[in-house]
C-alpha cells in the first residue's frame, strides 16, 4: 500500500491527524489491503501465500468490526457505509 493512500484514510477516518490505532482507521486500512489482495488473487489464483494473508486480514477486520459494533454502534454503521462493507 502506498503511503499517500494510508494518509488519506487516516485523515478521513481518524480522530486526529496522527491517529493510527482507532478501530475506524484500522478497519479502513484493512479494507484497502483486502481490496488490493483480491485484485491480485484474480490475476494469480494459485498464489496460496497471498490467499492465506487475504483470509487472515478478513478475520482481523471482522474482529475489529465486531468490537466497533459492540462499543460504538453509530461509528460502526458510519464506517460500514463509507467503506461499502456488509457485515
C-alpha positions as CSV (number, residue, x, y, z in Angstrom):
1,X,0.0,0.0,0.0
2,X,1.3,3.4,-0.8
3,X,2.0,5.9,1.9
4,X,-0.3,8.5,0.5
5,X,-3.4,6.4,0.5
6,X,-2.8,5.4,4.1
7,X,-2.5,9.1,5.0
8,X,-5.8,9.9,3.2
9,X,-7.5,7.1,5.1
10,X,-6.2,8.4,8.4
11,X,-7.5,11.9,7.6
12,X,-10.9,10.5,6.5
13,X,-11.5,8.1,9.4
14,X,-9.1,9.1,12.1
15,X,-9.9,11.0,15.3
16,X,-6.9,13.3,14.8
17,X,-4.1,13.6,12.2
18,X,-1.7,11.1,13.8
19,X,-4.4,8.5,14.8
20,X,-3.4,5.1,13.5
21,X,-4.8,2.9,16.3
22,X,-8.5,3.7,16.4
23,X,-10.8,0.9,15.1
24,X,-12.1,3.1,12.4
25,X,-8.7,3.7,10.9
26,X,-7.6,0.0,11.3
27,X,-10.8,-1.2,9.5
28,X,-10.2,1.3,6.7
29,X,-6.6,0.2,6.2
30,X,-7.5,-3.5,6.4
31,X,-10.2,-2.9,3.7
32,X,-7.8,-1.2,1.4
33,X,-5.3,-4.1,1.8
34,X,-8.1,-6.6,1.3
35,X,-9.1,-4.9,-1.9
36,X,-5.6,-4.9,-3.2
37,X,-5.1,-8.6,-2.4
38,X,-8.4,-9.5,-4.0
39,X,-7.3,-7.8,-7.2
40,X,-4.0,-9.7,-7.1
41,X,-5.8,-13.0,-6.5
42,X,-8.0,-12.5,-9.5
43,X,-4.9,-12.4,-11.7
44,X,-2.9,-15.1,-9.7
45,X,-5.5,-17.6,-8.3
46,X,-2.8,-20.1,-7.3
47,X,-0.8,-17.7,-5.1
48,X,-1.6,-19.5,-1.9
49,X,0.6,-17.3,0.3
50,X,-1.4,-14.3,-0.7
51,X,-4.6,-16.2,-0.3
52,X,-3.7,-17.0,3.3
53,X,-2.8,-13.4,4.0
54,X,-6.1,-12.4,2.5
55,X,-8.1,-14.7,4.8
56,X,-6.1,-13.6,7.8
57,X,-6.8,-9.9,7.1
58,X,-10.5,-10.6,6.6
59,X,-10.6,-12.3,10.0
60,X,-8.8,-9.3,11.6
61,X,-11.2,-6.9,10.0
62,X,-14.2,-8.9,11.1
63,X,-13.0,-9.0,14.7
64,X,-12.4,-5.2,14.6
65,X,-15.9,-4.7,13.2
66,X,-17.4,-6.8,15.9
67,X,-15.5,-4.7,18.5
68,X,-16.6,-1.4,17.0
69,X,-20.2,-2.6,16.7
70,X,-20.2,-3.6,20.4
71,X,-18.6,-0.4,21.7
72,X,-19.9,2.3,19.3
73,X,-22.8,1.3,17.0
74,X,-23.1,4.7,15.3
75,X,-19.4,4.7,14.3
76,X,-19.8,1.1,13.1
77,X,-22.7,2.0,10.8
78,X,-20.9,5.0,9.5
79,X,-17.7,3.1,8.7
80,X,-19.6,0.2,7.1
81,X,-21.5,2.6,4.8
82,X,-18.4,4.6,3.9
83,X,-16.4,1.5,3.1
84,X,-19.3,-0.3,1.5
85,X,-18.9,-3.3,3.8
86,X,-21.7,-5.7,4.5
87,X,-21.4,-7.1,7.9
